[in-house]
Amino acid sequence: MFEKLTRIRAEHERNTVRFEEARAKMEESAAKLKEEEATALVGLAEKVKMTPEQLAEYLGVKDEKPSAPKKKKETSNKVDSGDPVKDSDDHGKENNEMEEILNGSY
C-alpha cells in the first residue's frame, strides 16, 4: 500500500547523500580557490618587490580586524515630547554614532 512512499523516501535519502557530497566538494574547491588567490596576490607583491603590508598600504586597505565600536551609555533623562523638531538634536547624535560604526567597519 505504501510502496510509492517507501520508494520516494529511498530516493530522497540517496539525493540527500549526493547533495552532501556535492556540498563538501564545493566547499573544498572554494577553499582551494581562496588559497590560490592569496598565493597569487603574494606572488604579485613579491614581483613588484613589496611586502604584503606595503601592498595593502599602497592599495589603501585598512587592518582586516577593525576594532569594535565603543559602546556609549545613554544617560539622558530627556522625555520624548512627541514633537520631531524639538527632539531632532538626538538624531544628529545617532547619525554621528552610525557614521563612526560604518567608518570603523570598512
N, C-alpha and C positions, 0 to 999 in steps of 0.2 A: 504494500500500500504506500510506503514512503520511499520507494526506490529512487524516485526523482530527487527527493530531498536529500537522501544519502549521497547520491551522485554529485549534486551541486555542492554539498558540504566538502566532499573529497576534492572537487575541482578548486574550490575556494582555498582549501589548505595548500594544494600544490601551487596555486598562484601566489599565496602569501609567502611561501618559501622562496619562489622565484623573485618576488618583489624584494624581499630582504637581501637576497644575494646581489641583485642589481643595485640596491641602495648602498651596500658595502663596497661594490666596485666603483660606484660613482664617488663616494667619499674618499676612497683610496686614490682615484685619479685626480680629484680636486686637490688632495694633499700633495701629490706629486707635482701637479701644475704649479701650485703656490711655491713649493720648494725650488722648482726650476726657475720660476720668475725671480725669486730672491737671488738665486745664484747668478742669473743673467745680469741683474742690477749691480751686484757686487763686482762682476766682471767688467761692466761698463765703467764703474767708478775707478777700478784699477787701471783700465785702459787710458783714462784721461789723467791718471796719476793723482787721484783724490781718494781720501778715506771716505767711508760711508757717512761719517759725521760731516765732512766738508761738503759732500754732495747734498746732504739734507739741508745744510745751511744755504748752499747755493740755490736750491730749489725753494727755499723758504718754508720748509716743513718744520713744524714745531715738534716738541717732545711727544712721543707716542702716548704717554700716560699723563694726560692733563690732571692737574690737582683738582680734587673735588671742591665744588664751590662751598664757601664758608656759610654755615647756617647762622642766620641772624635771628635773635629773639625779638619778636614784636611785642613791645611793652606799651603800646599806645592804648590809652583809655578812651580814645575817640569813639563817639557813638555815631552810627550811620544816620544822617539826618534825612535820608531819602532824596536829597537834592544833589544831582550829579555834579553841579557846578561847585557847590560847597565842598564836596568830597573829592574833587578832581586832583588835589595835591597828592593823594595816596596813589593814584595811578602812575604818576611820574616816578615814584619810588619803585613801584612794581616793574615798570618798564626798565628802569636802570638795573634792577636786580636781574631781570631776564636777559638783558644785554650782557651783563657780566657772566652769566651762566653760559650763554651761547658763545661768547668770545673765548671762554675758557675751554669749552668742549671742542672747538675746532681749531 
